[in-house]
Amino acid sequence: MTVRFDGQVAIVTGAGNGLGKSHALALAARGAKVVVNDLGGARDGSGASSAAAQAVVREIEANGGEAIAHGANVAKFDEVQDMVQQAMDKWGRVDILINNAGILRDKSFAKMELSDFQMVMDVHVMGSVNCTKAVWDIMRAQNYGRIVMTTSSSGMYGNFGQSNYGAAKMAVLGFMNTLVLEGAKYDIRVNALAPTAGTRMTEDLMPPEILGMLTPESVTAGALTLCHKEAPNRFILCAGAGGYASTRLFETAGTFIPAEAQTPEAVLESWDKICEQSAQGELASGAGQTEKFLTMAMASIQPA
């Protein structure tokens, strides 16, 4: 099948450079009308300039596409609302949101100022929340929406010096999991992309020859897969340097310990059973875990 976005409107945050720019250009090339959002700040979130976003818009228009630029700071809901309203005024709908905007303020936790932790959380987490909130009712009303969160291996697995970034990137997965449940009946599908790419966010973390392999375009192929009409739902797609993988959260079947024996010693004695992976599985919602444990407890009750 050919992936196209004709007649659809997409908002891409942080689209003045790097991955966001790549996503915006690719969406436009495949028929989407694109809102190119970029505050135009530095990598740490300081400063602002509309030049980068305007340049991406000109490139899209030069290739025959339609786009507008908007400099909303995603951490400020009123600015995000204005961006979405401009898209609605111009095109009358919003079909796709790619929450890509992000900043880095790396330091070990011992040396990190709480303000640097807060700022990263505000941009990555509240930025995703603000943008999603601003389009949510629109997507519900039109019974269609595709939303992509940007997560990271730093959140899923940890990365030295990135306690703030890692916490934020794991948080958007929790956000995704509940949106999937609440958006299902409106055909709103929510997925997450875990990219590895050579951008200004990573340029001083890797040698040039490695950066050359980590093209934004390979990640963008994954992003477009997650936001087209036949996209999956609640999927974490990892992409980088031409490699693609999925990350999934599994829970072991576990074991039951009777009430009279529920002690730390008993838990330790049951450790192998708790960790046994042969019957592990994915849970569709948090209620699934409660259901599983109650089923175990009820099965242990002997009829009189």
Backbone bond lengths (Angstrom), bond angles and torsions (degrees), N, CA, C in turn:
res aa  C-N    CA-C-N  psi(-1)  N-CA   C-N-CA  omega(-1)  CA-C   N-CA-C  phi
1 M - - - 1.461 - - 1.530 110.00 -
2 T 1.312 115.58 153.64 1.460 121.47 177.18 1.522 108.73 -101.36
3 V 1.301 117.16 128.92 1.464 121.87 -179.76 1.526 109.01 -86.76
4 R 1.334 115.83 117.93 1.469 121.45 179.25 1.528 109.28 -131.53
5 F 1.336 114.95 158.89 1.462 121.01 -179.51 1.535 110.99 -131.33
6 D 1.321 116.41 29.80 1.465 120.74 -178.67 1.525 110.80 -59.03
7 G 1.341 115.55 133.93 1.454 120.78 178.54 1.520 114.17 79.05
8 Q 1.327 117.44 -0.02 1.460 120.42 -179.20 1.522 111.42 -102.62
9 V 1.332 114.97 153.58 1.464 121.83 179.94 1.532 108.05 -115.27
10 A 1.320 114.91 128.81 1.465 120.58 -177.91 1.520 110.84 -121.67
11 I 1.317 116.18 139.96 1.461 122.62 171.25 1.520 107.59 -110.56
12 V 1.317 116.67 126.21 1.460 121.25 176.91 1.520 107.48 -121.45
13 T 1.326 116.64 118.89 1.464 119.47 -179.95 1.526 110.26 -88.36
14 G 1.322 115.63 152.12 1.458 120.06 -177.79 1.517 111.47 61.62
15 A 1.343 116.79 40.35 1.467 121.27 -170.21 1.526 114.11 -99.48
16 G 1.333 116.88 13.71 1.460 118.79 179.93 1.514 113.00 -81.00
17 N 1.333 116.21 -21.42 1.468 120.88 -177.37 1.524 109.51 -146.67
18 G 1.326 115.78 170.98 1.454 122.79 167.97 1.510 115.61 53.82
19 L 1.325 115.12 -134.56 1.458 120.70 -175.82 1.522 112.72 -61.37
20 G 1.328 116.59 -43.61 1.458 119.92 -178.53 1.518 111.84 -60.69
21 K 1.307 116.46 -42.77 1.466 121.02 177.35 1.519 110.56 -61.69
22 S 1.325 115.98 -44.87 1.458 120.77 178.39 1.526 111.48 -60.48
23 H 1.346 116.46 -44.46 1.472 120.71 177.94 1.529 110.55 -60.31
24 A 1.330 116.97 -46.82 1.470 121.63 -176.86 1.523 111.28 -62.42
25 L 1.323 116.83 -46.06 1.467 120.76 -179.93 1.532 111.44 -62.55
26 A 1.325 116.38 -41.49 1.467 120.15 -178.43 1.525 111.52 -68.85
27 L 1.333 117.14 -40.41 1.465 120.11 177.19 1.524 110.79 -61.81
28 A 1.329 115.54 -44.71 1.462 119.96 179.67 1.528 111.44 -64.24
29 A 1.317 117.15 -40.15 1.462 121.64 179.87 1.527 111.61 -62.85
30 R 1.341 115.38 -24.84 1.464 120.17 -179.50 1.525 112.06 -103.49
31 G 1.330 116.60 19.95 1.459 120.91 168.54 1.507 117.70 104.98
32 A 1.318 119.32 -7.65 1.466 120.42 -178.08 1.523 111.57 -77.56
33 K 1.324 115.15 149.61 1.450 121.99 167.49 1.532 105.46 -90.17
34 V 1.319 117.32 133.11 1.463 119.57 -166.39 1.524 112.75 -124.17
35 V 1.331 115.24 132.11 1.462 121.03 167.16 1.525 106.53 -92.57
36 V 1.325 115.19 115.31 1.462 121.45 179.81 1.522 107.56 -92.67
37 N 1.309 115.86 101.18 1.472 119.79 -179.30 1.517 110.03 -95.85
38 D 1.319 115.75 131.39 1.466 119.89 172.12 1.517 109.16 -162.29
39 L 1.325 114.73 125.62 1.468 119.86 175.88 1.521 110.55 -68.72
40 G 1.326 115.26 -27.13 1.456 119.63 179.24 1.505 113.78 79.02
41 G 1.333 116.08 25.24 1.455 120.21 179.96 1.515 112.21 -86.46
42 A 1.317 115.03 176.03 1.463 120.94 175.77 1.525 109.11 -75.80
43 R 1.325 115.64 175.69 1.457 120.62 -176.55 1.524 112.45 -60.04
44 D 1.325 117.07 -28.72 1.467 120.09 -179.99 1.520 112.63 -90.42
45 G 1.351 116.73 5.23 1.462 120.88 176.69 1.505 114.86 93.30
46 S 1.347 118.07 -1.15 1.458 120.60 -179.50 1.529 110.53 -83.59
47 G 1.333 116.08 151.05 1.461 121.22 176.12 1.515 112.76 78.61
48 A 1.346 115.20 175.34 1.468 121.56 179.27 1.526 109.08 -162.55
49 S 1.335 115.42 143.25 1.467 121.38 177.62 1.516 108.84 -162.59
50 S 1.317 117.13 139.34 1.469 121.23 -179.61 1.524 112.62 -89.86
51 A 1.326 117.13 -2.14 1.464 120.67 -172.55 1.525 112.99 -59.91
52 A 1.323 117.73 -44.96 1.468 120.54 -176.33 1.526 111.25 -64.27
53 A 1.334 117.32 -46.28 1.462 120.71 -179.50 1.522 110.95 -63.74
54 Q 1.323 116.84 -41.57 1.464 120.78 178.98 1.524 111.11 -62.42
55 A 1.327 116.88 -37.22 1.458 120.85 179.35 1.532 110.78 -65.55
56 V 1.330 117.24 -38.34 1.463 120.62 177.98 1.524 110.44 -66.92
57 V 1.324 116.84 -40.28 1.466 120.79 176.97 1.527 110.41 -60.53
58 R 1.313 116.76 -44.86 1.475 119.71 179.30 1.521 111.10 -61.65
59 E 1.325 116.47 -38.43 1.468 119.76 179.25 1.524 110.99 -65.94
60 I 1.330 116.64 -41.29 1.468 120.76 177.77 1.533 109.99 -63.34
61 E 1.325 116.53 -45.65 1.467 120.34 -179.36 1.524 111.50 -65.21
62 A 1.319 116.96 -36.33 1.466 120.62 178.74 1.525 111.44 -64.48
63 N 1.337 115.06 -26.95 1.471 120.09 178.57 1.533 112.31 -92.02
64 G 1.339 116.08 9.81 1.461 120.60 176.06 1.512 115.49 89.86
65 G 1.341 117.41 9.50 1.462 120.47 -179.08 1.513 113.07 -97.14
66 E 1.335 115.86 178.88 1.465 122.45 177.97 1.521 109.38 -117.76
67 A 1.335 115.83 135.38 1.459 119.96 179.77 1.519 110.36 -160.09
68 I 1.318 115.46 155.16 1.460 121.45 170.25 1.519 107.64 -131.82
69 A 1.308 116.15 154.89 1.465 121.48 178.13 1.523 109.28 -104.31
70 H 1.328 116.21 148.18 1.457 120.93 174.17 1.520 108.96 -147.97
71 G 1.329 116.14 133.16 1.459 121.24 -175.07 1.504 114.83 -97.00
72 A 1.334 118.26 26.06 1.461 120.69 -178.41 1.523 111.72 -55.93
73 N 1.312 115.42 136.03 1.455 121.70 167.31 1.520 105.58 -81.17
74 V 1.320 117.60 114.22 1.469 119.99 -173.00 1.522 112.65 -63.53
75 A 1.323 117.23 -18.62 1.462 120.68 178.49 1.528 112.12 -77.99
76 K 1.336 117.41 -4.66 1.472 121.88 -179.45 1.525 109.16 -117.46
77 F 1.336 115.82 111.03 1.465 120.96 -171.31 1.522 112.51 -62.78
78 D 1.333 118.17 -37.06 1.469 119.10 -178.84 1.522 111.32 -63.69
79 E 1.318 117.20 -36.30 1.466 120.44 178.31 1.532 110.63 -70.42
80 V 1.322 116.64 -37.33 1.464 121.11 177.46 1.533 110.03 -65.79
81 Q 1.324 116.96 -42.62 1.466 120.60 177.70 1.525 111.09 -58.81
82 D 1.334 116.60 -41.16 1.457 120.28 178.64 1.530 110.69 -62.89
83 M 1.324 116.66 -40.65 1.467 120.93 178.55 1.530 111.12 -61.07
84 V 1.318 116.04 -47.61 1.464 120.13 -179.00 1.529 110.50 -65.70
85 Q 1.325 117.03 -38.06 1.463 120.27 178.71 1.522 110.92 -63.81
86 Q 1.324 117.23 -38.79 1.467 119.99 177.76 1.526 110.84 -63.81
87 A 1.309 116.57 -38.51 1.472 120.01 176.81 1.526 110.40 -64.80
88 M 1.325 116.77 -42.57 1.473 120.77 179.40 1.522 111.49 -66.23
89 D 1.333 116.65 -41.34 1.465 120.35 179.17 1.524 111.06 -62.54
90 K 1.318 116.60 -36.85 1.462 120.23 -176.21 1.527 113.04 -83.65
91 W 1.348 116.05 -41.67 1.465 118.90 -171.51 1.527 115.20 -123.47
92 G 1.342 117.61 -11.43 1.459 120.51 171.85 1.517 117.62 80.58
93 R 1.329 117.83 3.67 1.460 119.76 179.46 1.522 109.85 -164.06
94 V 1.322 116.09 163.92 1.470 122.13 171.61 1.518 106.08 -137.36
95 D 1.317 116.92 118.20 1.461 121.74 -176.85 1.522 113.10 -102.08
96 I 1.326 115.95 -30.73 1.458 120.90 -171.15 1.525 109.93 -133.79
97 L 1.317 115.91 136.04 1.462 121.40 171.22 1.516 107.90 -129.89
98 I 1.315 116.67 122.37 1.460 120.79 172.44 1.525 107.71 -110.12
99 N 1.328 115.87 109.13 1.463 121.97 178.40 1.526 108.58 -81.70
100 N 1.320 115.43 93.24 1.459 120.95 -173.88 1.530 113.65 -113.55
101 A 1.328 116.96 -21.51 1.463 120.42 -174.40 1.515 111.70 -58.49
102 G 1.334 116.11 137.68 1.455 119.13 179.48 1.514 112.16 -163.45
103 I 1.320 115.41 163.13 1.461 121.44 176.53 1.531 108.30 -136.97
104 L 1.313 115.77 164.56 1.459 121.99 175.53 1.526 109.74 -123.90
105 R 1.308 116.38 136.90 1.465 121.96 169.40 1.525 106.95 -140.61
106 D 1.323 114.76 74.57 1.461 121.52 -171.37 1.527 112.98 -80.03
107 K 1.318 114.94 131.70 1.469 123.64 171.05 1.516 106.41 -165.00
108 S 1.312 116.81 155.00 1.460 118.03 173.71 1.530 108.23 -62.78
109 F 1.316 116.43 152.63 1.460 120.50 -175.02 1.522 111.72 -58.72
110 A 1.327 117.54 -35.46 1.465 121.53 -179.84 1.521 111.51 -62.16
111 K 1.322 116.96 -33.04 1.467 121.37 -176.16 1.531 113.35 -99.17
112 M 1.320 116.55 -7.28 1.463 119.77 -174.49 1.522 112.60 -78.68
113 E 1.330 115.63 133.71 1.460 120.93 172.49 1.527 108.22 -75.51
114 L 1.319 117.37 143.76 1.460 119.99 178.62 1.525 111.71 -61.82
115 S 1.323 116.43 -28.21 1.473 119.19 177.95 1.528 111.19 -63.74
116 D 1.342 116.53 -33.45 1.462 120.09 177.26 1.526 111.46 -72.43
117 F 1.311 116.56 -32.42 1.466 120.03 174.87 1.523 109.56 -67.57
118 Q 1.326 115.90 -46.39 1.462 121.28 -177.77 1.527 111.81 -62.33
119 M 1.330 116.38 -43.06 1.460 120.41 -177.95 1.524 111.75 -62.30
120 V 1.317 116.65 -43.16 1.464 120.50 179.46 1.536 110.60 -65.38
121 M 1.324 116.54 -41.56 1.466 119.84 176.59 1.528 111.15 -63.12
122 D 1.320 116.80 -41.35 1.468 120.92 -179.27 1.524 111.59 -60.43
123 V 1.321 116.72 -44.61 1.470 120.06 -176.19 1.530 110.99 -73.60
124 H 1.328 116.30 -50.06 1.463 118.90 -174.61 1.526 112.95 -76.06
125 V 1.322 116.82 -46.98 1.463 119.53 -176.02 1.524 110.78 -84.04
126 M 1.334 116.80 -61.48 1.458 118.29 -178.52 1.526 112.08 -66.35
127 G 1.324 117.35 -28.52 1.462 119.54 173.96 1.519 110.92 -61.06
128 S 1.326 116.60 -44.42 1.470 120.96 177.53 1.524 110.89 -67.09
129 V 1.329 116.31 -39.91 1.466 120.62 178.77 1.530 110.42 -64.58
130 N 1.321 117.12 -47.47 1.461 120.81 -177.62 1.527 112.00 -60.94
131 C 1.314 116.14 -46.36 1.470 119.61 -178.21 1.522 110.78 -67.38
132 T 1.323 116.19 -40.70 1.466 119.70 179.33 1.520 110.74 -66.18
133 K 1.330 116.93 -42.28 1.469 120.90 178.82 1.522 110.74 -60.55
134 A 1.323 116.51 -39.36 1.467 121.04 -176.61 1.530 113.07 -68.85
135 V 1.332 117.32 -24.22 1.477 119.37 -179.80 1.529 112.36 -106.75
136 W 1.322 117.92 -10.27 1.464 121.39 -170.65 1.528 112.79 -59.17
137 D 1.338 117.25 -50.41 1.470 119.77 -178.92 1.517 111.64 -66.06
138 I 1.326 117.11 -32.97 1.471 120.89 176.40 1.521 109.80 -62.93
139 M 1.307 116.42 -46.79 1.466 120.48 -179.17 1.526 111.49 -67.08
140 R 1.325 117.04 -37.88 1.472 120.48 176.38 1.525 110.43 -62.32
141 A 1.330 116.69 -43.56 1.468 120.62 -177.11 1.526 111.85 -66.75
142 Q 1.324 116.76 -34.87 1.474 119.59 -179.05 1.534 111.99 -91.96
143 N 1.341 115.82 0.70 1.465 121.49 179.96 1.523 112.54 53.82
144 Y 1.314 114.69 43.97 1.463 119.34 177.48 1.519 109.78 -168.25
145 G 1.311 115.92 136.32 1.459 120.40 174.63 1.506 110.72 -172.66
146 R 1.308 115.38 146.08 1.462 121.70 175.65 1.529 107.51 -131.84
147 I 1.321 116.73 120.92 1.461 121.91 -176.79 1.521 108.97 -123.70
148 V 1.314 115.74 133.39 1.462 120.99 177.92 1.526 108.74 -118.88
149 M 1.325 115.81 123.19 1.451 122.00 170.96 1.528 108.00 -89.80
150 T 1.313 116.85 151.01 1.465 119.49 174.19 1.522 108.04 -109.02
151 T 1.327 115.08 111.24 1.456 120.93 178.34 1.524 108.11 -103.56
152 S 1.310 118.18 -163.03 1.461 120.50 -177.25 1.517 110.59 -163.10
153 S 1.320 115.64 150.94 1.466 120.11 172.76 1.529 110.08 -60.78
154 S 1.328 117.83 -25.59 1.470 121.23 178.20 1.528 110.85 -63.33
155 G 1.330 116.65 -32.51 1.453 120.86 177.26 1.508 111.71 -81.29
156 M 1.319 116.55 -43.93 1.465 120.19 -174.68 1.522 112.53 -73.46
157 Y 1.343 116.27 -30.58 1.464 119.35 -174.52 1.527 114.26 -126.32
158 G 1.325 117.68 -12.67 1.459 121.54 -179.23 1.517 112.77 93.72
159 N 1.323 116.14 152.68 1.464 122.25 178.34 1.525 108.14 -158.07
160 F 1.308 116.78 125.83 1.469 120.65 -175.90 1.529 110.35 -55.41
161 G 1.338 115.85 133.61 1.460 121.07 177.78 1.516 114.71 84.55
162 Q 1.348 116.57 4.35 1.464 118.95 -176.58 1.529 112.32 -128.39
163 S 1.326 116.24 44.34 1.464 118.48 178.37 1.527 111.08 -62.47
164 N 1.329 117.34 -37.67 1.471 121.19 179.39 1.520 110.96 -69.08
165 Y 1.329 115.82 -50.54 1.468 121.97 -179.08 1.529 110.47 -63.91
166 G 1.333 116.69 -43.35 1.456 120.66 -179.96 1.518 112.03 -63.46
167 A 1.325 117.13 -42.81 1.465 120.54 178.74 1.521 110.56 -62.03
168 A 1.335 116.28 -42.18 1.465 120.80 -179.65 1.525 111.36 -64.92
169 K 1.335 115.50 -41.96 1.455 119.39 -175.80 1.531 112.34 -72.99
170 M 1.319 117.06 -25.79 1.466 118.97 172.97 1.525 110.11 -77.82
171 A 1.322 116.83 -34.01 1.466 120.95 -178.86 1.523 112.14 -61.09
172 V 1.322 117.63 -38.12 1.472 119.00 -177.90 1.527 111.28 -67.29
173 L 1.340 117.37 -22.68 1.464 119.38 175.79 1.523 111.03 -72.47
174 G 1.335 116.55 -39.04 1.463 119.72 174.53 1.519 110.90 -63.06
175 F 1.320 116.32 -39.35 1.464 122.55 176.71 1.532 109.38 -61.41
176 M 1.315 116.50 -47.24 1.466 121.88 179.05 1.529 111.48 -57.29
177 N 1.327 116.82 -46.61 1.464 120.65 -173.29 1.527 112.71 -57.75
178 T 1.326 116.65 -39.06 1.462 119.36 179.26 1.522 111.83 -79.39
179 L 1.327 118.33 -37.29 1.464 120.19 177.10 1.527 111.59 -60.00
180 V 1.327 115.99 -36.04 1.468 120.45 177.58 1.526 110.48 -56.66
181 L 1.331 116.65 -44.36 1.460 121.43 -178.91 1.528 111.12 -68.97
182 E 1.331 116.70 -41.45 1.467 120.18 -175.97 1.524 113.13 -78.94
183 G 1.327 116.81 -22.99 1.461 119.65 -177.36 1.512 114.92 -97.10
184 A 1.327 117.84 -7.45 1.465 121.74 -171.10 1.528 113.29 -56.69
185 K 1.324 117.41 -45.61 1.472 118.70 -174.84 1.527 112.67 -73.46
186 Y 1.327 117.04 -9.58 1.468 121.04 177.04 1.526 111.64 -103.61
187 D 1.325 117.12 12.24 1.471 122.75 -176.01 1.526 111.07 54.52
188 I 1.327 115.64 39.91 1.465 120.93 170.65 1.522 106.61 -99.58
189 R 1.311 116.43 115.98 1.467 121.31 -179.02 1.524 108.75 -108.25
190 V 1.311 115.01 136.01 1.470 120.80 -174.56 1.524 108.55 -126.95
191 N 1.311 115.44 124.74 1.463 121.87 -178.12 1.521 109.99 -132.61
192 A 1.312 115.80 173.47 1.467 120.57 -179.83 1.521 110.55 -132.48
193 L 1.312 114.54 141.52 1.458 122.76 177.39 1.523 108.74 -112.32
194 A 1.336 116.12 130.14 1.476 121.30 176.11 1.524 107.12 -112.19
195 P 1.331 117.13 95.45 1.465 119.95 -172.97 1.522 114.40 -91.06
196 T 1.320 114.60 151.11 1.455 121.22 165.69 1.518 105.66 -128.32
197 A 1.324 117.16 111.00 1.465 120.15 -175.21 1.518 110.66 -147.07
198 G 1.302 115.33 156.16 1.454 120.93 176.55 1.515 110.20 -87.01
199 T 1.325 117.05 97.16 1.457 122.43 179.35 1.519 108.12 -129.24
200 R 1.330 117.07 -176.93 1.471 118.66 179.52 1.526 111.23 -66.86
201 M 1.350 117.05 -16.29 1.460 120.62 176.00 1.530 110.97 -72.68
202 T 1.346 116.77 -24.40 1.470 119.75 -174.91 1.529 113.54 -121.75
203 E 1.340 116.94 2.78 1.468 119.69 -170.22 1.524 114.32 -61.68
204 D 1.336 117.73 -29.17 1.459 118.68 -179.45 1.533 112.43 -101.08
205 L 1.346 115.89 11.37 1.457 120.57 179.83 1.524 112.39 -102.37
206 M 1.334 116.87 -13.27 1.462 120.74 -174.16 1.525 110.65 -139.48
207 P 1.353 117.92 152.92 1.464 120.59 177.53 1.532 111.29 -71.00
208 P 1.350 117.51 153.91 1.472 121.84 -175.48 1.526 114.30 -54.24
209 E 1.336 117.41 -39.56 1.469 118.83 -177.34 1.528 112.54 -66.56
210 I 1.338 116.26 -29.54 1.459 120.03 176.53 1.527 110.10 -77.63
211 L 1.332 116.22 -42.59 1.459 120.63 178.82 1.523 111.15 -56.63
212 G 1.335 115.90 -35.51 1.461 120.32 -178.83 1.519 113.44 -63.03
213 M 1.321 116.92 -24.94 1.465 120.91 178.43 1.526 111.91 -83.58
214 L 1.331 116.06 -24.38 1.464 121.20 -174.59 1.527 110.57 -91.39
215 T 1.308 116.68 68.53 1.463 120.67 -175.70 1.533 110.97 -76.45
216 P 1.334 117.61 142.72 1.465 120.03 174.16 1.525 112.32 -59.13
217 E 1.332 116.89 -32.12 1.464 120.73 -175.83 1.526 112.56 -60.64
218 S 1.344 116.56 -36.07 1.467 118.14 -179.89 1.524 110.67 -67.80
219 V 1.314 116.45 -34.30 1.465 119.91 176.45 1.520 110.74 -71.18
220 T 1.324 116.58 -38.71 1.467 121.34 -179.41 1.518 111.88 -61.48
221 A 1.327 117.39 -34.55 1.470 119.66 175.99 1.523 110.17 -56.81
222 G 1.333 116.02 -38.38 1.461 120.80 176.76 1.516 112.29 -69.94
223 A 1.328 116.43 -42.01 1.468 120.44 -179.67 1.525 111.16 -59.37
224 L 1.326 116.85 -44.25 1.463 120.73 -179.11 1.524 111.49 -67.91
225 T 1.322 116.34 -30.54 1.459 120.64 175.81 1.525 110.67 -63.74
226 L 1.327 116.26 -33.93 1.467 120.92 -176.19 1.518 113.78 -84.17
227 C 1.322 118.37 -9.30 1.478 118.59 -176.54 1.519 114.03 -125.12
228 H 1.329 118.48 12.16 1.459 118.12 177.12 1.533 110.00 -90.36
229 K 1.316 115.76 176.62 1.468 121.27 -172.35 1.529 112.83 -56.53
230 E 1.327 117.57 -39.00 1.462 121.73 -177.33 1.531 111.83 -96.65
231 A 1.302 117.01 25.90 1.469 121.24 -178.55 1.520 111.12 -61.90
232 P 1.330 116.48 154.44 1.466 119.19 173.03 1.531 109.28 -72.10
233 N 1.307 116.75 -168.39 1.460 121.45 176.66 1.524 107.65 -141.02
234 R 1.327 116.04 138.31 1.466 122.28 179.20 1.533 111.57 57.92
235 F 1.304 115.18 46.64 1.463 120.76 -177.24 1.522 109.06 -115.57
236 I 1.327 116.60 135.63 1.462 121.11 174.12 1.520 107.25 -105.52
237 L 1.322 116.24 109.66 1.461 121.84 -178.80 1.522 109.23 -103.93
238 C 1.315 116.03 122.53 1.461 121.95 177.59 1.524 107.35 -98.59
239 A 1.344 116.68 134.83 1.459 119.57 -176.23 1.519 111.03 -146.77
240 G 1.333 115.85 139.55 1.457 120.61 176.57 1.510 111.96 176.57
241 A 1.338 116.37 135.46 1.467 123.41 175.16 1.524 112.58 57.77
242 G 1.338 116.59 26.97 1.455 120.48 -179.26 1.514 114.04 90.11
243 G 1.333 116.97 -2.34 1.461 120.79 177.36 1.521 110.59 -96.78
244 Y 1.327 116.02 141.95 1.468 121.42 179.63 1.523 109.21 -134.65
245 A 1.315 116.69 136.70 1.458 121.80 179.93 1.525 108.57 -151.24
246 S 1.335 116.06 167.26 1.461 119.24 175.40 1.521 108.71 -118.36
247 T 1.317 115.87 145.60 1.466 122.12 171.96 1.516 107.21 -109.17
248 R 1.325 115.94 133.89 1.453 119.89 -179.88 1.531 109.14 -134.30
249 L 1.322 114.84 152.31 1.462 120.80 179.63 1.524 108.60 -104.59
250 F 1.330 115.76 119.08 1.460 120.76 -179.47 1.526 110.05 -114.40
251 E 1.330 115.51 154.57 1.463 121.10 174.91 1.525 108.38 -127.22
252 T 1.319 116.20 133.89 1.455 119.26 179.06 1.532 110.61 -67.66
253 A 1.335 115.53 160.43 1.466 119.39 178.35 1.526 110.33 -63.59
254 G 1.319 116.10 -34.08 1.462 120.23 177.19 1.519 112.96 78.61
255 T 1.309 115.27 -168.91 1.465 120.46 -178.82 1.518 109.67 -146.09
256 F 1.331 115.90 164.39 1.467 120.92 -178.63 1.527 110.38 -108.38
257 I 1.332 116.19 136.41 1.470 122.27 174.97 1.527 107.14 -119.96
258 P 1.323 118.51 122.71 1.473 120.96 -178.45 1.532 112.31 -60.05
259 A 1.306 116.50 154.77 1.467 122.68 -175.09 1.519 112.62 -52.85
260 E 1.339 116.81 -43.74 1.463 119.89 -176.12 1.528 112.89 -69.67
261 A 1.345 116.50 -12.64 1.474 120.40 -177.54 1.525 113.00 -115.58
262 Q 1.328 116.95 11.86 1.467 120.20 -176.20 1.533 110.90 -80.03
263 T 1.323 114.91 81.42 1.463 122.57 179.55 1.521 108.76 -126.30
264 P 1.340 117.41 161.15 1.468 119.13 176.15 1.531 111.99 -56.92
265 E 1.343 115.98 -35.07 1.466 119.31 179.48 1.525 111.04 -63.51
266 A 1.322 116.14 -41.02 1.469 120.36 179.59 1.523 111.07 -67.13
267 V 1.339 115.97 -38.00 1.473 119.56 177.50 1.527 109.73 -62.13
268 L 1.333 116.59 -44.36 1.471 120.39 178.88 1.526 111.38 -63.48
269 E 1.315 116.93 -39.81 1.461 120.94 179.08 1.530 111.39 -65.98
270 S 1.332 116.29 -26.50 1.469 121.44 -178.87 1.530 112.58 -94.10
271 W 1.310 116.51 7.94 1.477 120.80 -170.56 1.530 113.21 -55.48
272 D 1.331 116.57 -42.75 1.464 119.14 -179.92 1.527 111.56 -62.54
273 K 1.328 116.68 -40.86 1.469 120.28 178.07 1.530 111.06 -67.32
274 I 1.327 116.57 -39.07 1.473 121.12 178.94 1.529 110.03 -61.24
275 C 1.322 116.78 -37.33 1.461 121.50 -174.54 1.529 113.99 -94.02
276 E 1.320 117.98 -5.38 1.467 121.72 -178.98 1.535 110.56 -57.45
277 Q 1.325 116.73 124.15 1.465 121.21 -171.40 1.523 115.11 -96.71
278 S 1.326 117.87 -7.32 1.466 119.40 -171.52 1.531 113.49 -60.24
279 A 1.323 117.25 -32.11 1.468 119.87 -178.16 1.525 112.51 -111.56
280 Q 1.330 116.65 22.95 1.463 118.65 -179.04 1.526 110.59 -70.58
281 G 1.321 115.78 159.77 1.463 119.79 -179.83 1.507 111.84 -162.09
282 E 1.344 115.15 169.78 1.467 121.48 176.39 1.521 109.22 -84.99
283 L 1.315 116.60 145.76 1.460 121.65 175.83 1.519 108.98 -106.06
284 A 1.334 116.07 135.82 1.461 120.71 -176.80 1.523 112.55 -73.97
285 S 1.330 116.94 -23.99 1.462 121.21 177.44 1.523 108.01 -161.28
286 G 1.324 116.15 171.16 1.459 120.67 180.00 1.521 112.38 -61.33
287 A 1.331 115.95 -28.17 1.466 119.97 -179.27 1.525 111.29 -64.61
288 G 1.328 116.50 -24.27 1.457 120.67 -178.82 1.517 112.34 -61.55
289 Q 1.323 116.17 -35.20 1.464 120.14 179.43 1.527 110.76 -68.63
290 T 1.318 116.67 -44.11 1.468 121.49 177.54 1.526 110.38 -59.75
291 E 1.326 115.03 -44.41 1.464 121.75 179.31 1.532 110.73 -57.81
292 K 1.337 114.77 -45.60 1.466 120.36 -178.22 1.519 110.93 -61.62
293 F 1.335 116.22 -47.10 1.464 119.69 -177.34 1.532 111.71 -68.03
294 L 1.322 117.30 -38.42 1.465 120.25 178.33 1.524 111.18 -66.90
295 T 1.340 116.55 -36.19 1.468 120.84 177.17 1.525 110.11 -62.35
296 M 1.348 115.82 -42.42 1.469 120.03 176.54 1.535 110.51 -60.52
297 A 1.329 115.57 -46.67 1.466 120.36 -176.55 1.529 111.24 -63.70
298 M 1.327 116.21 -42.85 1.467 120.96 -179.14 1.526 111.55 -66.66
299 A 1.347 115.02 -36.13 1.476 119.54 179.79 1.526 110.99 -67.32
300 S 1.332 116.02 -22.61 1.475 119.22 -177.86 1.533 112.47 -82.17
301 I 1.329 115.17 -14.45 1.469 118.91 -178.37 1.521 109.63 -79.56
302 Q 1.315 116.04 117.68 1.469 120.67 -179.30 1.525 109.71 -81.53
303 P 1.334 117.96 131.91 1.456 119.03 177.82 1.533 111.29 -62.75
304 A 1.321 116.25 144.62 1.487 120.43 -177.54 1.518 110.48 -67.84
